[in-house]
Amino acid sequence: MKRSEFIKSFILFSSILFIKPSRLFASINSVEIGKKAPNFLLNGYNKNSPNKKQWSLDDFSKKWLVLYFYPKDFSSGCTLEAKNFQENLSKYNKINTSIVGISADSEEEHESFCSSENLGYTLLSDANSEISKSYDSWLDPYSKRNTFLINPEGIVVYKWIGVRPIGHAQEVLKELTKQQKIYA
């Protein structure tokens, strides 16, 4: 290896060590905090609204929204994350907050997943990856594990990039409480 190649490799490796991991997953066009959240219109499933087939960002206006992207129904990490949000759902509901999960899974898979795990919140199907891409949350063929906190006016106030499922629902709840005080 030439000295110049070694130096370039060393600099690249060193920069990776010192950059926040979330920056490694962020894209240049990432959704910006303080800006309007990208709108969506997706089919999905919620056991509490079995006749409703489509949801948009406007359906959650006047409420806080935890919008989380995840790779695949029934996978171990995604199941853990979904169950943790479900375990904390009553706490979210008490503070005027909806939870919505988005993946490329079909509506039928979402219905099966919600039934199997007894989930009481909305899961949306982004089969063509359009919405995941608009939130910089797509790595073909799956949605990346990212979460966005959106205030009642539709503004992104916080985001988590490259989420670890363990304890994430509690982490979001803690930040949500802080943000609600700021926007009160």
Backbone as ProteinMPNN parsed JSONL, in Angstrom:
{"seq_chain_A": "MKRSEFIKSFILFSSILFIKPSRLFASINSVEIGKKAPNFLLNGYNKNSPNKKQWSLDDFSKKWLVLYFYPKDFSSGCTLEAKNFQENLSKYNKINTSIVGISADSEEEHESFCSSENLGYTLLSDANSEISKSYDSWLDPYSKRNTFLINPEGIVVYKWIGVRPIGHAQEVLKELTKQQKIYA", "coords_chain_A": {"N_chain_A": [[0.853, -1.172, 0.0], [0.6, 2.161, -0.877], [2.008, 5.108, 0.588], [0.354, 7.422, 0.437], [-2.163, 6.268, -0.03], [-2.427, 4.861, 2.322], [-2.556, 6.982, 4.168], [-4.939, 8.263, 3.356], [-6.759, 6.187, 3.888], [-6.392, 5.938, 6.633], [-7.294, 8.451, 7.54], [-9.99, 8.358, 6.727], [-10.888, 6.132, 8.238], [-10.391, 7.103, 10.837], [-12.098, 9.319, 10.904], [-14.559, 8.066, 10.853], [-14.593, 6.872, 13.35], [-14.909, 9.068, 15.033], [-17.168, 10.451, 14.3], [-20.59, 10.986, 15.003], [-22.638, 8.106, 15.255], [-25.245, 8.382, 14.182], [-24.931, 10.28, 12.189], [-23.699, 8.866, 10.199], [-25.742, 7.497, 9.035], [-27.457, 9.37, 8.092], [-28.748, 11.203, 5.342], [-27.862, 13.484, 2.692], [-30.095, 14.924, 1.913], [-31.744, 14.932, 4.138], [-34.65, 14.917, 6.275], [-35.52, 17.899, 7.807], [-35.215, 19.253, 11.079], [-37.573, 21.424, 12.472], [-38.793, 21.997, 10.136], [-41.593, 21.515, 7.875], [-43.147, 18.35, 7.977], [-42.796, 15.761, 5.547], [-45.66, 15.064, 3.581], [-47.989, 12.302, 3.512], [-49.859, 9.648, 2.029], [-51.14, 6.749, 2.642], [-52.081, 3.291, 2.515], [-53.202, 1.166, 5.134], [-53.396, -0.398, 8.398], [-55.362, -0.478, 11.344], [-56.471, -1.798, 14.267], [-58.396, -0.564, 15.785], [-59.781, 0.989, 14.054], [-61.117, -0.545, 11.896], [-62.458, -0.224, 9.442], [-61.305, 1.865, 8.148], [-59.065, 2.628, 5.597], [-57.064, 4.2, 4.467], [-54.522, 6.541, 5.389], [-53.343, 9.817, 6.125], [-50.912, 12.443, 6.698], [-52.412, 14.571, 7.576], [-54.481, 13.379, 8.985], [-53.585, 13.243, 11.53], [-53.367, 15.745, 12.502], [-53.444, 18.328, 14.949], [-52.62, 16.689, 16.919], [-49.783, 15.211, 18.536], [-47.297, 13.345, 16.817], [-45.692, 10.289, 16.589], [-43.753, 9.034, 14.278], [-42.62, 6.2, 13.005], [-40.229, 4.343, 11.177], [-39.597, 1.092, 9.989], [-37.95, -2.082, 9.308], [-39.29, -4.772, 8.828], [-42.263, -6.6, 9.36], [-42.771, -8.958, 11.972], [-40.057, -9.612, 12.257], [-37.336, -10.013, 14.585], [-36.196, -7.644, 15.875], [-37.978, -5.66, 14.994], [-40.397, -6.576, 16.002], [-39.872, -6.41, 18.742], [-39.543, -3.616, 19.001], [-42.123, -2.716, 18.191], [-43.769, -3.927, 20.152], [-42.808, -2.61, 22.431], [-43.618, 0.038, 21.929], [-46.368, -0.456, 22.034], [-46.67, -1.27, 24.725], [-46.319, 1.146, 25.981], [-48.35, 2.66, 25.018], [-50.699, 3.721, 26.269], [-49.608, 5.758, 27.828], [-48.654, 7.466, 25.836], [-51.097, 8.107, 24.595], [-52.35, 9.54, 26.655], [-51.009, 11.936, 26.574], [-51.781, 13.194, 24.258], [-50.836, 11.996, 21.822], [-50.185, 10.244, 18.842], [-49.16, 7.099, 17.477], [-47.468, 5.842, 14.701], [-46.457, 3.329, 12.554], [-44.321, 2.593, 9.793], [-43.641, 0.527, 7.052], [-42.454, -1.517, 4.31], [-44.106, -3.654, 4.152], [-47.139, -5.43, 3.289], [-50.633, -4.445, 3.553], [-52.123, -6.593, 4.492], [-50.163, -8.13, 5.768], [-49.54, -6.328, 7.794], [-51.978, -6.283, 9.182], [-52.058, -8.917, 10.121], [-49.743, -8.897, 11.714], [-50.405, -6.914, 13.614], [-52.583, -8.189, 14.827], [-51.383, -10.533, 15.823], [-49.496, -9.481, 17.64], [-51.045, -7.903, 19.189], [-51.361, -5.1, 18.684], [-52.301, -1.743, 19.08], [-52.209, 0.507, 17.477], [-51.606, 2.421, 14.436], [-50.374, 0.873, 11.485], [-48.683, 1.428, 8.506], [-48.541, 0.782, 4.99], [-45.912, 0.989, 2.848], [-45.372, 0.123, 0.151], [-44.254, 0.829, -2.339], [-42.105, 2.322, -1.594], [-42.009, 5.078, -1.645], [-42.725, 6.998, 0.377], [-41.021, 6.312, 2.478], [-38.618, 6.938, 1.242], [-38.975, 9.709, 0.972], [-38.678, 10.479, 3.574], [-36.064, 9.935, 3.943], [-35.544, 7.298, 4.679], [-35.056, 4.788, 3.536], [-33.587, 1.815, 2.465], [-33.009, -0.169, 0.077], [-34.14, -3.503, 0.126], [-35.817, -2.486, 2.138], [-37.411, -0.411, 4.683], [-35.497, 1.891, 6.57], [-34.538, 1.936, 10.027], [-35.768, 4.468, 11.476], [-36.993, 7.29, 13.346], [-39.423, 9.856, 13.689], [-40.438, 12.769, 15.325], [-43.28, 14.602, 15.353], [-44.915, 17.661, 15.603], [-48.208, 19.05, 16.595], [-48.714, 20.89, 14.552], [-47.584, 19.831, 12.35], [-44.839, 19.946, 12.091], [-41.514, 18.779, 12.067], [-39.927, 18.017, 14.996], [-38.025, 16.562, 16.273], [-35.689, 13.896, 15.667], [-34.709, 10.497, 15.247], [-32.109, 8.655, 14.031], [-31.125, 5.612, 12.609], [-32.047, 3.777, 14.622], [-31.944, 1.883, 17.661], [-33.805, -0.835, 18.678], [-34.306, -1.641, 21.378], [-35.547, -0.206, 24.231], [-36.273, 2.069, 22.869], [-38.909, 3.147, 22.618], [-39.347, 4.199, 25.158], [-37.345, 6.105, 25.235], [-38.232, 7.852, 23.227], [-40.639, 8.695, 24.382], [-39.69, 10.124, 26.593], [-38.287, 12.248, 25.321], [-40.425, 13.365, 23.911], [-42.015, 14.387, 25.988], [-40.32, 16.459, 26.856], [-40.265, 18.043, 24.516], [-42.96, 18.77, 24.303], [-43.21, 20.538, 26.418], [-41.599, 22.606, 25.527], [-43.018, 23.48, 23.27], [-45.363, 24.274, 24.384]], "CA_chain_A": [[0.0, 0.0, 0.0], [1.36, 3.394, -0.945], [1.859, 5.99, 1.743], [-0.806, 8.3, 0.249], [-3.355, 5.438, 0.165], [-2.489, 4.586, 3.755], [-2.998, 8.201, 4.843], [-6.361, 8.428, 3.048], [-7.488, 5.151, 4.629], [-6.311, 6.283, 8.051], [-8.177, 9.599, 7.766], [-11.354, 7.866, 6.611], [-11.165, 5.295, 9.402], [-10.418, 7.97, 12.011], [-13.308, 10.142, 10.888], [-15.682, 7.191, 11.204], [-14.557, 6.675, 14.792], [-15.253, 10.273, 15.768], [-18.458, 10.98, 13.856], [-21.729, 10.347, 15.663], [-23.194, 7.056, 14.389], [-26.434, 8.832, 13.46], [-24.515, 11.01, 10.994], [-23.342, 7.897, 9.164], [-26.971, 7.014, 8.414], [-28.211, 10.497, 7.554], [-28.428, 11.531, 3.962], [-27.717, 14.903, 2.416], [-31.432, 15.503, 1.788], [-32.537, 14.455, 5.26], [-35.752, 15.712, 6.802], [-34.934, 18.865, 8.722], [-35.926, 19.668, 12.282], [-38.091, 22.775, 12.323], [-39.47, 22.108, 8.83], [-42.814, 20.725, 7.701], [-42.941, 16.927, 7.692], [-43.34, 15.347, 4.251], [-46.996, 14.492, 3.671], [-48.122, 10.932, 3.015], [-51.181, 9.042, 1.878], [-50.819, 5.323, 2.543], [-53.002, 2.299, 3.034], [-52.664, 0.528, 6.322], [-54.303, -1.123, 9.283], [-55.45, -0.181, 12.769], [-57.585, -2.626, 14.754], [-59.415, 0.313, 16.355], [-60.486, 1.6, 12.915], [-61.006, -1.586, 10.88], [-63.032, 0.179, 8.153], [-60.462, 2.901, 7.549], [-58.033, 1.963, 4.78], [-55.985, 5.127, 4.107], [-54.167, 7.568, 6.349], [-52.428, 10.863, 5.671], [-50.381, 13.249, 7.797], [-53.516, 15.418, 8.057], [-55.304, 12.617, 9.932], [-52.982, 13.353, 12.854], [-53.231, 17.153, 12.878], [-53.919, 18.648, 16.304], [-52.029, 15.717, 17.848], [-48.374, 14.898, 18.32], [-47.176, 12.101, 16.062], [-44.448, 9.528, 16.536], [-43.76, 8.334, 12.998], [-41.409, 5.387, 12.975], [-39.997, 3.47, 10.025], [-38.958, -0.149, 10.432], [-37.733, -2.956, 8.149], [-40.117, -5.933, 8.46], [-43.141, -7.222, 10.351], [-42.431, -10.271, 12.519], [-38.628, -9.811, 12.532], [-37.147, -9.901, 16.032], [-36.035, -6.255, 16.291], [-39.203, -4.911, 14.708], [-41.403, -7.039, 16.961], [-39.503, -5.811, 20.024], [-39.858, -2.186, 18.942], [-43.58, -2.57, 18.14], [-44.315, -4.282, 21.464], [-42.46, -1.551, 23.377], [-44.543, 1.149, 21.703], [-47.674, -0.883, 22.529], [-46.634, -1.248, 26.19], [-46.359, 2.542, 26.411], [-49.39, 3.344, 24.246], [-51.597, 4.51, 27.126], [-48.867, 6.97, 28.205], [-48.676, 8.34, 24.658], [-52.47, 8.587, 24.41], [-52.645, 10.53, 27.7], [-50.396, 13.223, 26.248], [-52.258, 13.617, 22.936], [-49.856, 11.555, 20.836], [-50.451, 9.035, 18.055], [-47.995, 6.357, 16.998], [-47.677, 5.243, 13.389], [-45.299, 2.622, 12.008], [-44.33, 2.451, 8.328], [-42.69, -0.398, 6.428], [-42.856, -1.932, 2.962], [-45.014, -4.798, 4.254], [-48.497, -5.219, 2.776], [-51.694, -4.207, 4.541], [-52.484, -7.892, 5.063], [-49.107, -8.481, 6.727], [-49.721, -5.438, 8.945], [-53.131, -6.757, 9.95], [-51.62, -10.137, 10.802], [-48.768, -8.497, 12.736], [-51.159, -6.233, 14.673], [-53.37, -9.207, 15.532], [-50.456, -11.419, 16.521], [-48.812, -8.781, 18.734], [-52.061, -7.098, 19.866], [-50.981, -3.696, 18.544], [-53.458, -0.856, 19.02], [-51.914, 1.732, 16.735], [-51.648, 2.286, 12.982], [-49.22, 0.479, 10.673], [-48.941, 1.804, 7.12], [-47.822, 0.031, 3.965], [-45.193, 1.807, 1.864], [-44.891, -0.925, -0.759], [-43.42, 1.368, -3.427], [-40.995, 2.991, -0.891], [-42.043, 6.517, -1.91], [-42.747, 7.785, 1.612], [-39.759, 6.025, 3.167], [-37.593, 7.741, 0.557], [-39.175, 11.135, 1.273], [-38.172, 10.665, 4.934], [-34.687, 9.416, 3.943], [-35.616, 6.094, 5.501], [-35.144, 3.635, 2.649], [-32.39, 1.107, 2.025], [-33.643, -1.234, -0.688], [-35.587, -3.472, -0.114], [-36.529, -2.243, 3.397], [-37.325, 0.882, 5.35], [-34.48, 1.966, 7.622], [-35.119, 2.128, 11.348], [-35.694, 5.873, 11.863], [-38.213, 7.787, 13.981], [-39.604, 11.298, 13.602], [-41.431, 13.332, 16.234], [-43.947, 15.675, 14.612], [-45.831, 18.372, 16.502], [-49.566, 19.154, 16.044], [-48.737, 21.732, 13.351], [-46.958, 19.089, 11.265], [-43.419, 20.288, 12.034], [-40.602, 17.797, 12.668], [-39.241, 18.663, 16.118], [-36.925, 15.705, 16.719], [-35.585, 12.674, 14.875], [-33.739, 9.479, 15.628], [-31.638, 7.983, 12.823], [-30.418, 4.375, 12.952], [-32.583, 3.438, 15.943], [-31.828, 0.565, 18.289], [-35.178, -1.067, 19.173], [-34.41, -1.811, 22.834], [-35.709, 1.033, 24.99], [-36.544, 3.225, 22.016], [-40.221, 3.723, 22.934], [-39.179, 4.999, 26.372], [-36.515, 7.245, 24.832], [-39.116, 8.76, 22.491], [-41.576, 9.256, 25.36], [-38.939, 11.107, 27.38], [-38.057, 13.416, 24.464], [-41.744, 13.926, 23.629], [-42.377, 15.182, 27.158], [-39.503, 17.684, 26.784], [-40.707, 18.862, 23.38], [-44.279, 19.326, 24.582], [-43.0, 21.694, 27.285], [-41.034, 23.671, 24.69], [-44.052, 23.965, 22.354], [-46.608, 24.579, 25.127]], "C_chain_A": [[0.899, 1.236, 0.0], [1.065, 4.254, 0.269], [0.608, 6.864, 1.621], [-2.116, 7.522, 0.438], [-3.548, 5.129, 1.642], [-3.048, 5.795, 4.507], [-4.483, 8.439, 4.592], [-7.203, 7.429, 3.833], [-7.522, 5.475, 6.119], [-7.264, 7.431, 8.379], [-9.639, 9.17, 7.704], [-11.743, 7.061, 7.841], [-11.285, 6.146, 10.661], [-11.682, 8.803, 12.055], [-14.531, 9.314, 11.252], [-15.745, 6.986, 12.712], [-15.099, 7.877, 15.569], [-16.564, 10.922, 15.347], [-19.549, 10.248, 14.629], [-22.293, 9.281, 14.734], [-24.408, 7.518, 13.596], [-26.068, 9.595, 12.193], [-24.153, 10.061, 9.855], [-24.57, 7.434, 8.395], [-27.778, 8.132, 7.772], [-27.809, 10.751, 6.114], [-28.358, 13.043, 3.796], [-29.077, 15.586, 2.398], [-32.322, 15.174, 2.983], [-33.61, 15.451, 5.681], [-35.177, 16.631, 7.879], [-35.836, 19.161, 9.909], [-36.335, 21.124, 12.091], [-38.811, 23.006, 11.005], [-40.713, 21.222, 8.818], [-42.466, 19.281, 7.352], [-43.488, 16.612, 6.304], [-44.715, 14.682, 4.435], [-46.986, 13.054, 3.156], [-49.592, 10.587, 2.876], [-50.92, 7.568, 1.609], [-51.966, 4.471, 3.068], [-52.355, 1.651, 4.254], [-53.734, -0.159, 7.13], [-54.196, -0.589, 10.708], [-56.67, -0.927, 13.284], [-58.713, -1.793, 15.349], [-60.216, 1.052, 15.284], [-60.478, 0.624, 11.746], [-61.573, -1.214, 9.508], [-62.226, 1.252, 7.45], [-59.31, 2.213, 6.819], [-56.852, 2.867, 4.457], [-55.779, 6.165, 5.2], [-53.23, 8.57, 5.691], [-51.905, 11.595, 6.902], [-51.49, 14.104, 8.406], [-54.428, 14.698, 9.051], [-54.806, 12.772, 11.368], [-52.77, 14.81, 13.26], [-53.922, 17.364, 14.222], [-53.466, 17.618, 17.333], [-50.529, 15.658, 17.571], [-48.327, 13.55, 17.61], [-45.766, 11.541, 16.183], [-44.549, 8.683, 15.277], [-42.478, 7.526, 12.917], [-41.397, 4.454, 11.77], [-39.242, 2.248, 10.533], [-38.894, -1.117, 9.261], [-38.837, -3.97, 7.838], [-40.96, -6.418, 9.621], [-42.607, -8.608, 10.714], [-40.929, -10.521, 12.685], [-38.396, -9.489, 14.009], [-37.03, -8.447, 16.508], [-37.3, -5.443, 16.107], [-40.328, -5.302, 15.66], [-41.138, -6.436, 18.329], [-39.879, -4.327, 20.06], [-41.368, -1.957, 18.977], [-44.21, -2.865, 19.5], [-44.01, -3.205, 22.504], [-43.329, -0.313, 23.181], [-45.922, 0.788, 22.244], [-47.727, -0.824, 24.058], [-46.753, 0.167, 26.749], [-47.494, 3.34, 25.762], [-50.303, 4.203, 25.113], [-50.915, 5.797, 27.583], [-48.857, 7.965, 27.05], [-50.073, 8.935, 24.461], [-52.819, 9.687, 25.418], [-52.062, 11.898, 27.375], [-50.616, 13.585, 24.769], [-51.289, 13.243, 21.813], [-50.292, 10.263, 20.163], [-49.125, 8.4, 17.663], [-48.37, 5.722, 15.676], [-46.372, 4.594, 12.955], [-45.444, 2.477, 10.502], [-43.249, 1.466, 7.912], [-43.216, -0.747, 5.036], [-43.797, -3.135, 2.979], [-46.41, -4.437, 3.749], [-49.476, -4.947, 3.918], [-52.08, -5.513, 5.239], [-51.435, -8.344, 6.093], [-49.226, -7.612, 7.978], [-50.888, -5.905, 9.814], [-52.765, -8.006, 10.747], [-50.663, -9.817, 11.952], [-49.474, -7.817, 13.91], [-51.963, -7.231, 15.501], [-52.476, -10.094, 16.387], [-49.852, -10.764, 17.76], [-49.74, -7.869, 19.53], [-51.712, -5.605, 19.857], [-52.222, -2.832, 18.345], [-53.166, 0.476, 18.357], [-51.763, 1.398, 15.257], [-50.306, 1.846, 12.399], [-49.58, 0.747, 9.217], [-48.011, 1.067, 6.167], [-47.225, 0.983, 2.92], [-44.542, 0.879, 0.849], [-44.002, -0.391, -1.881], [-42.265, 2.22, -2.903], [-40.986, 4.512, -1.044], [-41.953, 7.357, -0.628], [-41.468, 7.545, 2.421], [-38.629, 6.846, 2.555], [-37.743, 9.215, 0.9], [-38.72, 11.476, 2.693], [-36.727, 10.151, 5.07], [-34.57, 8.168, 4.811], [-35.755, 4.84, 4.646], [-33.762, 3.112, 2.301], [-32.901, -0.177, 1.392], [-33.214, -2.615, -0.195], [-36.42, -3.118, 1.124], [-36.463, -0.777, 3.822], [-36.226, 0.795, 6.404], [-35.177, 2.284, 8.94], [-34.853, 3.572, 11.829], [-37.026, 6.298, 12.464], [-38.229, 9.308, 13.921], [-40.703, 11.72, 14.561], [-41.98, 14.595, 15.575], [-44.971, 16.334, 15.531], [-47.212, 18.537, 15.856], [-49.707, 20.048, 14.809], [-48.053, 21.054, 12.164], [-45.476, 19.386, 11.073], [-42.598, 19.2, 12.72], [-39.816, 18.51, 13.765], [-38.082, 17.838, 16.654], [-36.885, 14.488, 15.808], [-34.484, 11.781, 15.438], [-33.379, 8.721, 14.358], [-30.834, 6.749, 13.231], [-30.771, 3.899, 14.351], [-32.206, 2.022, 16.38], [-33.172, 0.304, 18.963], [-35.311, -1.143, 20.698], [-34.473, -0.449, 23.511], [-36.073, 2.254, 24.16], [-37.874, 3.903, 22.359], [-40.139, 4.615, 24.175], [-38.35, 6.254, 26.087], [-37.368, 8.297, 24.115], [-40.084, 9.449, 23.453], [-40.905, 10.353, 26.188], [-38.716, 12.391, 26.566], [-39.377, 14.113, 24.133], [-42.186, 14.838, 24.766], [-41.605, 16.499, 27.172], [-40.022, 18.615, 25.695], [-42.083, 19.486, 23.632], [-44.186, 20.524, 25.517], [-42.474, 22.877, 26.477], [-42.119, 24.302, 23.835], [-45.36, 24.313, 23.046], [-46.98, 26.041, 25.033]], "O_chain_A": [[1.84, 1.332, 0.787], [0.01, 4.14, 0.893], [-0.122, 7.03, 2.597], [-3.072, 8.053, 1.002], [-4.667, 5.132, 2.153], [-3.908, 5.65, 5.376], [-5.215, 8.783, 5.521], [-8.245, 7.788, 4.381], [-8.547, 5.31, 6.78], [-7.964, 7.385, 9.39], [-10.44, 9.58, 8.544], [-12.805, 7.283, 8.422], [-12.19, 5.93, 11.467], [-12.277, 8.979, 13.119], [-15.448, 9.82, 11.898], [-16.832, 6.932, 13.288], [-15.682, 7.714, 16.641], [-17.016, 11.864, 15.997], [-19.45, 9.047, 14.879], [-22.416, 9.525, 13.533], [-24.591, 7.096, 12.454], [-26.819, 9.561, 11.218], [-24.286, 10.413, 8.683], [-24.463, 7.025, 7.239], [-28.69, 7.866, 6.989], [-26.66, 10.535, 5.727], [-28.761, 13.787, 4.69], [-29.189, 16.731, 2.836], [-33.544, 15.141, 2.844], [-33.488, 16.657, 5.469], [-34.435, 16.186, 8.754], [-37.051, 19.301, 9.771], [-35.554, 21.947, 11.613], [-39.372, 24.077, 10.776], [-40.861, 20.311, 9.633], [-41.589, 19.029, 6.525], [-44.533, 17.138, 5.92], [-44.903, 13.852, 5.324], [-46.067, 12.65, 2.443], [-50.451, 11.175, 3.533], [-50.533, 7.181, 0.506], [-52.717, 4.884, 3.951], [-51.132, 1.598, 4.382], [-54.821, -0.464, 6.639], [-53.11, -0.292, 11.206], [-57.78, -0.715, 12.797], [-59.854, -2.249, 15.416], [-61.231, 1.676, 15.594], [-59.894, 0.923, 10.705], [-61.204, -1.83, 8.508], [-62.448, 1.519, 6.269], [-58.662, 1.322, 7.368], [-55.753, 2.376, 4.199], [-56.728, 6.609, 5.847], [-52.432, 8.221, 4.82], [-52.395, 11.389, 8.012], [-51.506, 14.333, 9.615], [-55.079, 15.344, 9.871], [-55.532, 12.466, 12.315], [-52.08, 15.089, 14.24], [-54.866, 16.655, 14.571], [-53.882, 17.671, 18.49], [-50.075, 16.021, 16.486], [-49.216, 12.716, 17.785], [-44.781, 12.229, 15.915], [-45.33, 7.734, 15.214], [-41.388, 8.081, 12.778], [-42.413, 3.864, 11.401], [-38.366, 2.353, 11.39], [-39.681, -1.005, 8.321], [-39.289, -4.034, 6.695], [-40.458, -6.624, 10.725], [-42.067, -9.325, 9.872], [-40.555, -11.568, 13.214], [-39.185, -8.763, 14.614], [-37.709, -8.062, 17.459], [-37.656, -4.632, 16.962], [-41.119, -4.454, 16.075], [-42.069, -6.0, 19.007], [-40.461, -3.849, 21.034], [-41.844, -1.095, 19.716], [-45.089, -2.129, 19.948], [-44.845, -2.915, 23.36], [-43.734, 0.319, 24.156], [-46.584, 1.63, 22.851], [-48.725, -0.376, 24.623], [-47.235, 0.358, 27.866], [-47.583, 4.555, 25.94], [-50.647, 5.317, 24.717], [-51.577, 6.827, 27.714], [-49.03, 9.166, 27.258], [-50.212, 10.129, 24.191], [-53.503, 10.652, 25.075], [-52.569, 12.914, 27.85], [-49.76, 14.192, 24.126], [-50.963, 14.069, 20.961], [-50.713, 9.312, 20.823], [-48.105, 9.078, 17.536], [-49.445, 5.139, 15.534], [-45.314, 5.223, 12.982], [-46.544, 2.266, 9.991], [-42.103, 1.552, 8.351], [-44.3, -0.314, 4.645], [-44.237, -3.586, 1.921], [-46.808, -3.272, 3.781], [-49.177, -5.19, 5.087], [-52.334, -5.525, 6.443], [-51.779, -8.872, 7.15], [-49.036, -8.097, 9.094], [-50.788, -5.917, 11.041], [-53.127, -8.129, 11.917], [-50.765, -10.398, 13.032], [-49.175, -8.109, 15.069], [-52.018, -7.13, 16.726], [-52.789, -10.368, 17.545], [-49.71, -11.404, 18.802], [-49.3, -7.152, 20.428], [-51.764, -4.938, 20.89], [-53.089, -3.158, 17.535], [-53.823, 1.474, 18.656], [-51.789, 0.229, 14.872], [-49.251, 2.367, 12.761], [-50.645, 0.346, 8.748], [-46.861, 0.77, 6.49], [-47.947, 1.683, 2.21], [-43.319, 0.853, 0.706], [-43.091, -1.088, -2.328], [-41.516, 2.786, -3.699], [-40.038, 5.165, -0.608], [-41.186, 8.318, -0.567], [-40.904, 8.483, 2.985], [-37.785, 7.384, 3.271], [-36.744, 9.905, 1.1], [-38.41, 12.632, 2.984], [-36.235, 9.958, 6.181], [-33.618, 8.011, 5.575], [-36.499, 3.926, 5.004], [-32.88, 3.869, 1.895], [-33.189, -1.152, 2.086], [-32.014, -2.874, -0.107], [-37.613, -3.419, 1.16], [-35.597, -0.017, 3.39], [-36.046, -0.24, 7.047], [-36.277, 2.837, 8.954], [-33.853, 3.848, 12.492], [-38.068, 5.734, 12.134], [-37.199, 9.963, 14.08], [-41.77, 11.107, 14.607], [-41.238, 15.532, 15.28], [-45.789, 15.659, 16.155], [-47.377, 18.199, 14.684], [-50.71, 19.969, 14.1], [-47.956, 21.644, 11.088], [-44.919, 19.11, 10.01], [-42.939, 18.752, 13.815], [-39.121, 19.49, 13.498], [-37.248, 18.347, 17.403], [-37.905, 14.089, 15.245], [-33.494, 12.238, 16.009], [-34.264, 8.198, 13.68], [-29.963, 6.83, 14.097], [-29.886, 3.648, 15.169], [-32.158, 1.094, 15.571], [-33.638, 1.136, 19.742], [-36.339, -0.742, 21.243], [-33.557, 0.363, 23.378], [-36.171, 3.358, 24.694], [-37.941, 5.132, 22.383], [-40.784, 5.662, 24.236], [-38.619, 7.325, 26.63], [-37.233, 9.493, 24.375], [-40.318, 10.653, 23.346], [-41.507, 11.396, 26.445], [-38.934, 13.493, 27.071], [-39.424, 15.342, 24.084], [-42.679, 15.94, 24.526], [-42.179, 17.547, 27.469], [-40.198, 19.813, 25.915], [-42.334, 20.616, 23.213], [-45.003, 21.44, 25.42], [-42.863, 24.019, 26.718], [-42.151, 25.523, 23.68], [-46.355, 24.614, 22.385], [-47.992, 26.458, 25.598]]}, "name": "protein", "num_of_chains": 1, "seq": "MKRSEFIKSFILFSSILFIKPSRLFASINSVEIGKKAPNFLLNGYNKNSPNKKQWSLDDFSKKWLVLYFYPKDFSSGCTLEAKNFQENLSKYNKINTSIVGISADSEEEHESFCSSENLGYTLLSDANSEISKSYDSWLDPYSKRNTFLINPEGIVVYKWIGVRPIGHAQEVLKELTKQQKIYA"}
